[in-house]
Amino acid sequence: MNSIRLRPLSRLFLALFLTVATIGESLAQAVGSAPAVSKEGVAPGATAAATPATAAAPAAGGGDAAAIAAGDALFKGNCAQCHAVNEVVVGPALAGISKRRPMSWIIPWVKNSSKMVASGDEYSVKIFNQYSKQQMPSFQLSDQEITSIVAWVTSQEGKATGPNDNANGTGIKPGEQGPAGGADTAEAGAGKYMNVLLIVLVVVLIVLVVTLVIIANIMKDVLRGRKDLDGRDREILEQRFDFSKIYKSTAVRAIVGVVFVLAVLYESIQGAMGVGLQQGYQPTQPIAFSHKLHAGEHQINCAYCHTSVYKSKSANIPSANICMNCHSQIKTESPEIKKIYRAIERKQPIQWVRIHNLPDLAYFNHSQHTQVGGIECQTCHGPIQNMDVVYQYSPLTMGWCINCHRETPLNTKGNGYYDNLVKLHDKSNGAVPFTVSSNGGTECSKCHY
């Protein structure tokens, strides 16, 4: 008589599970993960303040490429929120400005328009009244920078889809997809396809498991009806797994105890090391301001609102007056915008909740990193242009800062201060890059003094 054995199904289930997991992992690698924020960051709009106009000032009607490029950056950083070249946004379209008004009028107007209106200048008063008496803010720009902006505006006149025709510096109307948007759409579609495929595979695995369990029960019922089984076969057929033997085992209890103690110890150490860290901190703000809408969709340059980020130790929180540059005309009936109106009427600042906060014992200078170092906002603050509600992206720990100083090379070209230092470094370190650390960026006194 043939002896019949029921093989356990656990190995088969495990093999099926590992197969699905392997396929899922392969698909994830093929599709690719979300791009990480690099040291260079992804700038929402142009980094105008990091590209000062150093080229010779061109004539109003033309100009060399360097001056026009400088004007492009300055326009996006200072003007694009209210003006476009070929269409009216908040303020008038700027096409033909060099023909309508001379530079002797344009320069003082940009620097202090309210002064010109108050002086009774006919054209200034006309513009002021025509655009609902909306006062243009004053800009601390040099004559050369203003001339560069006018040169760039002149170069864009008549273009059907200029880079700033939608007042967002992108040339793409809200809701439209540009080249990068097409890539994002393709990636999103691939990710969605992968998720659907994984769900299908999991469903197939569940169906297979259920089917095998049903087959096993049917086989047991069939075998129980057979009369040619001996005692050993009957014993195997009716055997039940005794779970009590597992948790009553001394070895198992010891292993569980050790694992529990190690887990508690690990969590305690992690908690102690995390005291004072606020990575992921995302408080509710008094006004629902969306960086995704402003810096992402509308491409408003960071320096337009945080005006001191390229020239001061601290990145200032924008005042309500900056908000009013646009929202005195745009979405005036919004409940959130009305909160800004109330703050202005009461002459009280908006009580924004601070998110990024370094301890008093650490010195940090924004302008040193953004203007001199050329570091983008996203390097430290993460993909800020994708955040509806801002949160602390980076840990901002000492180790995190030191690692950045060790890895970030210094741009020493054209700066005579570094000439001898670079020569000494190259002589002693060969091909090793001249980083912030090479210039003493990891010394204690750089940040603690």
Buried (B, 14 or more C-beta within 10 A) or exposed (E): EEEBEEEEBEEEBEEBEEEBEEEBEEBEEEBEEEEEBEEEBBBBBBBBBBBBBEBEBBEBEEBBEBBBBBBBBBBBBBBBBBBBBBBEBBBBBBBBBBEEBEBEBBBBBBBBBEEBBEEEBEEBBEBBEEBEEBBBBEBEBEBBBBBBBBBBBBBBBEBEEBBBBBBBBBBBEEEEEEEEEEEBEEBEEBBEEBEEEBEEBEEEBEEBBEEBEEEBEEEEEEBEEEEEBEEEBEEBBEEEEEEEEEEEEEEEEEEEEEEEEEEEEEEEEEEEEEEEEBEEBEBEBEBEBBBBEBBBBBBBBBBBBBBBBBEBEEBEEBBBEBBBBBBBBEEEEEEEBBBBBEBBEEEEEBEEEEBBEEEEEEEBBBBEBBBBBBBBBBBBBBBBBEBEBBBBBBBBBBEEBBEBBEEBEBEBEEEEEBEEBBEEBEEEEEEEEBBBBBBEBBEEEBBEE
